[in-house]
Amino acid sequence: MTEKLIFYQQIVQDLLMKYSQNKPAYGEIEVETVFDTQRHHYQIIHLGWQHNRWIHQCVMHLDIRNEKIWIFYNSTEYDIAAELVSLGVPKQDIVLGFHPPFMRELSDYGVG
């Protein structure tokens, strides 16, 4: 593993651990972090009961691919990309994977 990959893994894990401390104010919801460090997949999952309804949803999903941090999903108010930049990740190493490639080219971030 390269130093860059190790640095990005640590940043992503630390960031998601920080975000996972925020428990929803409603229902009996657990917040789980899911880290697959071999394949570089990182998620925050909410699961539990809200009233009589079972909740199981991905709240954040980031991957590291080709030494770039891909943001695939973020249902929170946090600007993950801006926080990654503030932690030392260059904008060209952050890919907004939830946007189609033509839209990524219009952003200040990486294309993929």
DSSP file (Angstrom, degrees, kcal/mol; ACC not computed):
  #  RESIDUE AA STRUCTURE BP1 BP2  ACC     N-H-->O    O-->H-N    N-H-->O    O-->H-N    TCO  KAPPA ALPHA  PHI   PSI    X-CA   Y-CA   Z-CA
    1    1 A M              0   0    0      0, 0.0     2,-0.1     0, 0.0     0, 0.0   0.000 360.0 360.0 360.0 142.8    0.0    0.0    0.0
    2    2 A T     >  -     0   0    0      1,-0.1     4,-2.2     4,-0.0     5,-0.2  -0.424 360.0-114.8 -82.2 161.5    1.2    3.5   -0.8
    3    3 A E  H  > S+     0   0    0      1,-0.2     4,-2.6     2,-0.2     5,-0.2   0.882 117.6  55.4 -61.4 -37.6    1.5    6.2    1.8
    4    4 A K  H  > S+     0   0    0      2,-0.2     4,-2.7     1,-0.2    -1,-0.2   0.923 107.6  47.9 -62.1 -45.3   -1.3    8.1    0.1
    5    5 A L  H  > S+     0   0    0      2,-0.2     4,-2.6     1,-0.2    -1,-0.2   0.914 112.3  48.9 -62.9 -43.6   -3.7    5.2    0.3
    6    6 A I  H  X S+     0   0    0     -4,-2.2     4,-2.1     2,-0.2    -1,-0.2   0.914 112.1  49.6 -62.2 -42.9   -2.9    4.7    4.0
    7    7 A F  H  X S+     0   0    0     -4,-2.6     4,-2.3     1,-0.2    -2,-0.2   0.922 112.4  47.2 -61.0 -45.8   -3.5    8.4    4.6
    8    8 A Y  H  X S+     0   0    0     -4,-2.7     4,-2.6     1,-0.2     5,-0.2   0.888 109.9  53.0 -66.8 -39.2   -6.8    8.4    2.7
    9    9 A Q  H  X S+     0   0    0     -4,-2.6     4,-2.5     1,-0.2     5,-0.2   0.931 111.5  46.5 -59.4 -44.5   -8.0    5.3    4.6
   10   10 A Q  H  X S+     0   0    0     -4,-2.1     4,-2.7     2,-0.2     5,-0.2   0.917 112.8  48.7 -65.9 -43.6   -7.3    6.9    7.9
   11   11 A I  H  X S+     0   0    0     -4,-2.3     4,-2.6     2,-0.2     5,-0.2   0.938 113.5  46.5 -61.6 -47.3   -8.9   10.2    7.0
   12   12 A V  H  X S+     0   0    0     -4,-2.6     4,-2.5     1,-0.2     5,-0.2   0.925 114.9  46.4 -63.4 -45.2  -12.1    8.5    5.7
   13   13 A Q  H  X S+     0   0    0     -4,-2.5     4,-2.4    -5,-0.2    -1,-0.2   0.925 114.0  47.7 -64.5 -44.3  -12.3    6.2    8.7
   14   14 A D  H  X S+     0   0    0     -4,-2.7     4,-2.2    -5,-0.2    -2,-0.2   0.923 113.0  49.1 -61.7 -43.8  -11.8    9.0   11.2
   15   15 A L  H  X S+     0   0    0     -4,-2.6     4,-2.4    -5,-0.2    -2,-0.2   0.926 113.2  45.3 -63.1 -45.9  -14.3   11.2    9.4
   16   16 A L  H  X S+     0   0    0     -4,-2.5     4,-2.2     1,-0.2    -1,-0.2   0.861 110.4  54.1 -69.2 -34.3  -17.0    8.5    9.3
   17   17 A M  H  < S+     0   0    0     -4,-2.4     4,-0.5    -5,-0.2    -1,-0.2   0.909 110.0  48.6 -62.5 -40.3  -16.3    7.6   13.0
   18   18 A K  H >< S+     0   0    0     -4,-2.2     3,-1.3     1,-0.2     4,-0.2   0.947 113.5  45.6 -63.5 -48.4  -16.9   11.3   13.8
   19   19 A Y  H >< S+     0   0    0     -4,-2.4     3,-1.6     1,-0.3    -1,-0.2   0.826 104.1  63.9 -64.9 -31.1  -20.1   11.5   11.8
   20   20 A S  T 3< S+     0   0    0     -4,-2.2    -1,-0.3     1,-0.3    -2,-0.2   0.625  85.6  73.9 -71.7 -10.7  -21.4    8.2   13.3
   21   21 A Q  T <  S+     0   0    0     -3,-1.3     2,-1.0    -4,-0.5    -1,-0.3   0.670  76.8  89.7 -73.2 -15.6  -21.5    9.8   16.8
   22   22 A N    <   -     0   0    0     -3,-1.6    -1,-0.1    -4,-0.2     3,-0.0  -0.726  65.6-166.1 -88.0 101.9  -24.6   11.6   15.7
   23   23 A K        -     0   0    0     -2,-1.0     7,-0.1     1,-0.1    -2,-0.1  -0.680  29.6-101.8 -87.1 138.2  -27.5    9.4   16.6
   24   24 A P        -     0   0    0      0, 0.0     5,-0.2     0, 0.0    -1,-0.1  -0.266  21.7-134.5 -57.1 145.7  -30.9   10.3   15.0
   25   25 A A  S    S+     0   0    0      3,-0.1     2,-0.3    -3,-0.0    -2,-0.0   0.593  84.4  68.1 -77.7 -11.2  -33.2   12.1   17.5
   26   26 A Y  S    S-     0   0    0     24,-0.0     3,-0.4     2,-0.0    24,-0.0  -0.775  93.5  -6.9-111.4 152.7  -36.2    9.8   16.4
   27   27 A G  S    S-     0   0    0     -2,-0.3     2,-1.0     1,-0.2    23,-0.3   0.186  93.7 -61.4  64.2-179.4  -36.8    6.1   17.0
   28   28 A E  E    S+A   49   0A   0     21,-3.4    21,-1.3    23,-0.1     2,-0.5  -0.656  75.9 163.9-100.1  71.6  -34.6    3.4   18.4
   29   29 A I  E     -A   48   0A   0     -2,-1.0     2,-0.3    -3,-0.4    19,-0.2  -0.803  26.9-154.9-103.2 130.0  -32.0    3.7   15.7
   30   30 A E  E     -A   47   0A   0     17,-3.8    17,-2.1    -2,-0.5     2,-0.5  -0.741  10.1-143.5 -94.9 149.3  -28.5    2.3   15.9
   31   31 A V  E     -A   46   0A   0     -2,-0.3     2,-0.4    15,-0.2    15,-0.2  -0.969  21.8-176.3-115.1 122.5  -25.6    3.9   13.9
   32   32 A E  E     -A   45   0A   0     13,-3.0    13,-3.1    -2,-0.5     2,-0.4  -0.931  18.5-146.7-120.3 141.9  -23.1    1.5   12.5
   33   33 A T  E     -A   44   0A   0     -2,-0.4     2,-0.5    11,-0.2    11,-0.2  -0.884  12.1-162.1 -99.7 140.2  -19.8    2.1   10.6
   34   34 A V  E     -A   43   0A   0      9,-2.8     9,-2.4    -2,-0.4     2,-0.5  -0.967  10.7-179.8-124.9 112.8  -18.9   -0.5    8.0
   35   35 A F  E     -A   42   0A   0     -2,-0.5     2,-0.8     7,-0.2     7,-0.2  -0.955  15.1-176.9-119.2 116.0  -15.3   -0.5    6.9
   36   36 A D  E  >> +A   41   0A   0      5,-3.2     5,-1.8    -2,-0.5     4,-1.3  -0.847  10.4 176.7-105.5  90.9  -14.0   -3.0    4.3
   37   37 A T  T  45S+     0   0    0     -2,-0.8    -1,-0.1     1,-0.2     5,-0.0   0.661  73.4  57.6 -75.8 -16.2  -10.3   -1.9    4.4
   38   38 A Q  T  45S+     0   0    0      1,-0.1    -1,-0.2    -3,-0.1    -2,-0.0   0.883 121.2  26.0 -77.8 -38.8   -9.2   -4.6    2.0
   39   39 A R  T  45S-     0   0    0     -3,-0.2    -2,-0.2     2,-0.1    25,-0.2   0.433 109.2-121.1-104.5  -2.1  -11.5   -3.5   -0.8
   40   40 A H  T  <5 +     0   0    0     -4,-1.3    24,-1.9     1,-0.2     2,-0.4   0.894  58.5 145.6  66.9  46.6  -11.7    0.2    0.4
   41   41 A H  E   < -AB  36  63A   0     -5,-1.8    -5,-3.2    22,-0.2     2,-0.4  -0.948  22.5-177.1-113.0 135.5  -15.5    0.5    1.0
   42   42 A Y  E     +AB  35  62A   0     20,-2.8    20,-3.0    -2,-0.4     2,-0.3  -0.996   7.7 164.2-139.0 129.2  -16.7    2.7    3.9
   43   43 A Q  E     -AB  34  61A   0     -9,-2.4    -9,-2.8    -2,-0.4     2,-0.4  -0.965  31.6-143.8-142.9 156.6  -20.3    3.3    5.0
   44   44 A I  E     -AB  33  60A   0     16,-2.0    15,-3.3    -2,-0.3    16,-1.3  -0.996  27.8-167.9-116.4 130.5  -22.4    4.6    7.8
   45   45 A I  E     -AB  32  58A   0    -13,-3.1   -13,-3.0    -2,-0.4     2,-0.5  -0.937  12.6-153.2-120.2 139.0  -25.7    2.6    8.3
   46   46 A H  E     +AB  31  57A   0     11,-2.9    11,-2.6    -2,-0.4     2,-0.3  -0.943  25.0 165.5-105.8 133.1  -28.8    3.4   10.3
   47   47 A L  E     +AB  30  56A   0    -17,-2.1   -17,-3.8    -2,-0.5     2,-0.3  -0.997  22.6  68.7-147.7 148.5  -30.8    0.5   11.6
   48   48 A G  E    S-AB  29  55A   0      7,-2.1     7,-3.6    -2,-0.3     2,-0.4  -0.963  75.1 -42.0 144.5-160.5  -33.6    0.0   14.1
   49   49 A W  E     -AB  28  54A   0    -21,-1.3   -21,-3.4    -2,-0.3     2,-0.5  -0.878  29.1-174.5-112.9 134.7  -37.2    0.8   14.7
   50   50 A Q  E >  S- B   0  53A   0      3,-2.6     3,-1.9    -2,-0.4     2,-0.3  -0.959  78.0 -47.0-122.0 109.8  -39.0    4.1   14.2
   51   51 A H  T 3  S-     0   0    0     -2,-0.5   -23,-0.1     1,-0.3    -2,-0.0  -0.535 122.8 -28.8  58.3-122.4  -42.5    3.6   15.5
   52   52 A N  T 3  S+     0   0    0     -2,-0.3     2,-0.5    -3,-0.1    -1,-0.3   0.091 118.5 102.2-106.3  23.1  -43.5    0.2   14.0
   53   53 A R  E <   -B   50   0A   0     -3,-1.9    -3,-2.6     2,-0.0     2,-0.3  -0.919  69.1-130.6-114.9 129.5  -41.4    0.5   10.9
   54   54 A W  E     -B   49   0A   0     -2,-0.5     2,-0.5    -5,-0.2    -5,-0.2  -0.606  22.5-157.2 -76.4 130.1  -38.0   -1.2   10.4
   55   55 A I  E     +B   48   0A   0     -7,-3.6    -7,-2.1    -2,-0.3     2,-0.2  -0.935  25.0 156.4-111.2 129.2  -35.3    1.2    9.3
   56   56 A H  E     +B   47   0A   0     -2,-0.5     2,-0.4    -9,-0.2    -9,-0.2  -0.765  22.1 146.4-150.1 101.8  -32.2    0.0    7.5
   57   57 A Q  E     -B   46   0A   0    -11,-2.6   -11,-2.9    -2,-0.2     2,-0.5  -0.991  48.7-120.2-144.4 147.5  -30.5    2.6    5.3
   58   58 A C  E     +B   45   0A   0     -2,-0.4   -13,-0.2   -13,-0.2     3,-0.1  -0.730  25.7 179.6 -80.6 128.8  -27.1    3.7    4.1
   59   59 A V  E     +     0   0A   0    -15,-3.3    16,-2.8    -2,-0.5     2,-0.3   0.778  69.9  11.1-100.1 -37.5  -26.4    7.2    5.3
   60   60 A M  E     -BC  44  74A   0    -16,-1.3   -16,-2.0    14,-0.2    -1,-0.4  -0.996  60.7-175.6-141.9 143.2  -22.9    7.7    3.8
   61   61 A H  E     +BC  43  73A   0     12,-2.3    11,-2.5    -2,-0.3    12,-1.6  -0.938  10.3 167.1-143.0 118.1  -20.9    5.6    1.3
   62   62 A L  E     -BC  42  71A   0    -20,-3.0   -20,-2.8    -2,-0.4     2,-0.3  -0.967   8.9-172.9-127.2 145.5  -17.4    6.4    0.3
   63   63 A D  E     -BC  41  70A   0      7,-2.2     7,-3.2    -2,-0.4     2,-0.5  -0.911  21.1-135.4-127.2 159.3  -14.8    4.2   -1.6
   64   64 A I  E     + C   0  69A   0    -24,-1.9     2,-0.4    -2,-0.3     5,-0.2  -0.984  32.6 170.4-113.7 119.3  -11.2    4.7   -2.3
   65   65 A R  E >   - C   0  68A   0      3,-2.4     3,-1.1    -2,-0.5    -2,-0.1  -0.996  66.4 -10.3-132.4 127.5  -10.5    3.8   -6.0
   66   66 A N  T 3  S-     0   0    0     -2,-0.4    -1,-0.1     1,-0.3     3,-0.1   0.888 128.5 -56.4  51.2  42.9   -7.2    4.4   -7.8
   67   67 A E  T 3  S+     0   0    0      1,-0.2     2,-0.4    -3,-0.1    -1,-0.3   0.782 116.2 112.3  59.3  31.8   -6.0    6.6   -4.9
   68   68 A K  E <   -C   65   0A   0     -3,-1.1    -3,-2.4    44,-0.1     2,-0.7  -0.974  68.8-124.3-127.5 146.8   -9.0    8.9   -5.1
   69   69 A I  E     -Cd  64  94A   0     24,-3.2    26,-2.9    -2,-0.4     2,-0.5  -0.825  25.7-159.4 -93.3 117.0  -11.8    9.2   -2.6
   70   70 A W  E     -Cd  63  95A   0     -7,-3.2    -7,-2.2    -2,-0.7     2,-0.7  -0.849   6.0-154.8 -98.0 126.3  -15.2    8.6   -4.2
   71   71 A I  E     +Cd  62  96A   0     24,-3.1    27,-1.0    -2,-0.5    26,-0.7  -0.902  22.2 166.8 -99.8 110.0  -18.3   10.0   -2.5
   72   72 A F  E     +     0   0A   0    -11,-2.5     2,-0.3    -2,-0.7   -10,-0.2   0.743  63.0   8.1 -95.8 -27.6  -21.2    7.8   -3.6
   73   73 A Y  E     +C   61   0A   0    -12,-1.6   -12,-2.3    25,-0.0    -1,-0.3  -0.974  50.9 168.0-158.3 139.8  -23.9    8.8   -1.2
   74   74 A N  E     +C   60   0A   0     -2,-0.3   -14,-0.2   -14,-0.2   -15,-0.1  -0.785   3.5 173.0-153.3 106.0  -24.4   11.3    1.6
   75   75 A S        +     0   0    0    -16,-2.8     2,-0.2    -2,-0.2   -15,-0.1   0.183  58.6  89.5 -98.7  17.1  -27.9   11.8    3.0
   76   76 A T  S    S-     0   0    0    -17,-0.3    -2,-0.0     2,-0.2     0, 0.0  -0.502  86.6-113.7-105.2 176.5  -26.7   14.2    5.7
   77   77 A E  S    S+     0   0    0     -2,-0.2     2,-0.2     2,-0.1    -1,-0.0   0.487  81.1 112.1 -85.9  -3.5  -26.2   18.0    5.8
   78   78 A Y        -     0   0    0      1,-0.1     2,-1.3   -59,-0.0    -2,-0.2  -0.484  68.1-136.2 -75.1 138.2  -22.4   17.6    6.1
   79   79 A D     >  +     0   0    0      1,-0.2     4,-2.1    -2,-0.2     5,-0.2  -0.737  27.2 178.8 -91.6  87.3  -20.3   18.7    3.2
   80   80 A I  H  > S+     0   0    0     -2,-1.3     4,-2.7     1,-0.2    -1,-0.2   0.898  75.8  54.0 -59.9 -43.7  -18.0   15.7    3.2
   81   81 A A  H  > S+     0   0    0      1,-0.2     4,-2.2     2,-0.2    -1,-0.2   0.927 109.3  47.3 -59.4 -47.0  -15.9   16.9    0.2
   82   82 A A  H  > S+     0   0    0      1,-0.2     4,-2.2     2,-0.2    -1,-0.2   0.886 112.4  50.3 -62.8 -38.7  -15.2   20.3    1.8
   83   83 A E  H  X S+     0   0    0     -4,-2.1     4,-1.2     2,-0.2    -1,-0.2   0.898 108.0  52.6 -67.7 -38.7  -14.2   18.5    5.0
   84   84 A L  H  <>S+     0   0    0     -4,-2.7     5,-2.3     1,-0.2     3,-0.4   0.917 109.5  49.9 -60.3 -42.3  -11.9   16.2    3.1
   85   85 A V  H ><5S+     0   0    0     -4,-2.2     3,-1.8     1,-0.2    -2,-0.2   0.920 107.9  52.8 -61.4 -43.9  -10.2   19.2    1.5
   86   86 A S  H 3<5S+     0   0    0     -4,-2.2    -1,-0.2     1,-0.3    -2,-0.2   0.745 105.9  55.9 -64.7 -21.6   -9.8   20.8    4.9
   87   87 A L  T 3<5S-     0   0    0     -4,-1.2    -1,-0.3    -3,-0.4    -2,-0.2   0.385 131.5 -89.9 -91.7   3.3   -8.1   17.6    6.1
   88   88 A G  T < 5S+     0   0    0     -3,-1.8    -3,-0.2     1,-0.3    -2,-0.1   0.537  80.5 136.4 107.1   6.4   -5.5   17.8    3.3
   89   89 A V      < -     0   0    0     -5,-2.3    -1,-0.3    -6,-0.1    -2,-0.1  -0.777  55.4-123.3 -88.2 123.5   -7.0   15.9    0.4
   90   90 A P    >   -     0   0    0      0, 0.0     3,-2.1     0, 0.0     4,-0.1  -0.359  18.5-120.9 -63.6 144.7   -6.5   17.7   -2.9
   91   91 A K  G >  S+     0   0    0      1,-0.3     3,-1.8     2,-0.2    19,-1.5   0.843 112.0  61.1 -55.6 -36.1   -9.8   18.5   -4.7
   92   92 A Q  G 3  S+     0   0    0      1,-0.3    -1,-0.3    17,-0.3    20,-0.2   0.633  99.6  57.4 -69.8 -10.6   -8.7   16.5   -7.8
   93   93 A D  G <  S+     0   0    0     -3,-2.1   -24,-3.2    17,-0.1     2,-0.5   0.274  93.4  80.3 -99.4   9.3   -8.5   13.3   -5.5
   94   94 A I  E <   -d   69   0A   0     -3,-1.8    16,-2.5   -26,-0.2     2,-0.5  -0.976  62.7-167.2-117.4 125.4  -12.1   13.6   -4.5
   95   95 A V  E     -de  70 110A   0    -26,-2.9   -24,-3.1    -2,-0.5     2,-1.7  -0.953  20.0-143.0-116.6 127.0  -14.8   12.3   -6.9
   96   96 A L  E >   -d   71   0A   0     14,-0.6     3,-2.1    -2,-0.5   -24,-0.1  -0.647  25.5-179.9 -85.4  82.7  -18.5   13.1   -6.5
   97   97 A G  T 3  S+     0   0    0     -2,-1.7   -25,-0.2   -26,-0.7    -1,-0.2   0.616  70.8  68.9 -65.4 -15.0  -19.6    9.7   -7.7
   98   98 A F  T 3  S+     0   0    0    -27,-1.0    -1,-0.3    -3,-0.1   -26,-0.1   0.547  91.0  75.7 -82.0  -6.0  -23.3   10.5   -7.3
   99   99 A H  S <  S-     0   0    0     -3,-2.1     5,-0.0     1,-0.0     0, 0.0  -0.814  93.0-108.4-100.1 145.8  -23.0   12.9  -10.2
  100  100 A P    >>  -     0   0    0      0, 0.0     4,-1.8     0, 0.0     3,-1.2  -0.348  38.0-103.4 -65.7 155.6  -22.7   11.7  -13.8
  101  101 A P  H 3> S+     0   0    0      0, 0.0     4,-1.6     0, 0.0    -2,-0.0   0.837 119.6  56.4 -52.1 -39.6  -19.3   12.1  -15.5
  102  102 A F  H 34 S+     0   0    0      1,-0.2     4,-0.4     2,-0.2    -3,-0.0   0.842 109.0  47.3 -65.1 -30.5  -20.3   15.1  -17.5
  103  103 A M  H X4 S+     0   0    0     -3,-1.2     3,-1.0     1,-0.2     4,-0.4   0.835 104.9  59.8 -77.2 -32.6  -21.4   17.0  -14.4
  104  104 A R  H >< S+     0   0    0     -4,-1.8     3,-1.4     1,-0.3     5,-0.2   0.868  97.3  60.8 -61.6 -35.0  -18.1   16.0  -12.6
  105  105 A E  T 3< S+     0   0    0     -4,-1.6    -1,-0.3     1,-0.3    -2,-0.2   0.754 101.3  54.4 -63.4 -23.2  -16.2   17.8  -15.3
  106  106 A L  T <  S+     0   0    0     -3,-1.0    -1,-0.3    -4,-0.4    -2,-0.2   0.540  98.3  80.1 -87.8  -8.2  -18.0   21.1  -14.3
  107  107 A S  S <  S-     0   0    0     -3,-1.4    -3,-0.0    -4,-0.4     4,-0.0  -0.401  87.2-117.9 -92.9 172.5  -17.0   20.8  -10.6
  108  108 A D  S    S+     0   0    0     -2,-0.1     2,-0.1     2,-0.0    -1,-0.1   0.443  90.8  85.4 -83.9  -1.2  -13.8   21.7   -8.9
  109  109 A Y  S    S-     0   0    0     -5,-0.2   -17,-0.3     1,-0.2   -14,-0.2  -0.339  91.5 -69.5 -98.2 177.9  -13.4   18.1   -7.9
  110  110 A G  B     -e   95   0A   0    -16,-2.5   -14,-0.6   -19,-1.5    -1,-0.2  -0.173  28.9-144.7 -66.0 158.9  -11.9   15.0   -9.6
  111  111 A V              0   0    0    -19,-0.2    -7,-0.1   -16,-0.1    -1,-0.1   0.753 360.0 360.0 -95.8 -30.4  -13.6   13.4  -12.6
  112  112 A G              0   0    0    -20,-0.2   -44,-0.1    -8,-0.1   -17,-0.1   0.411 360.0 360.0 136.2 360.0  -12.7    9.8  -11.9
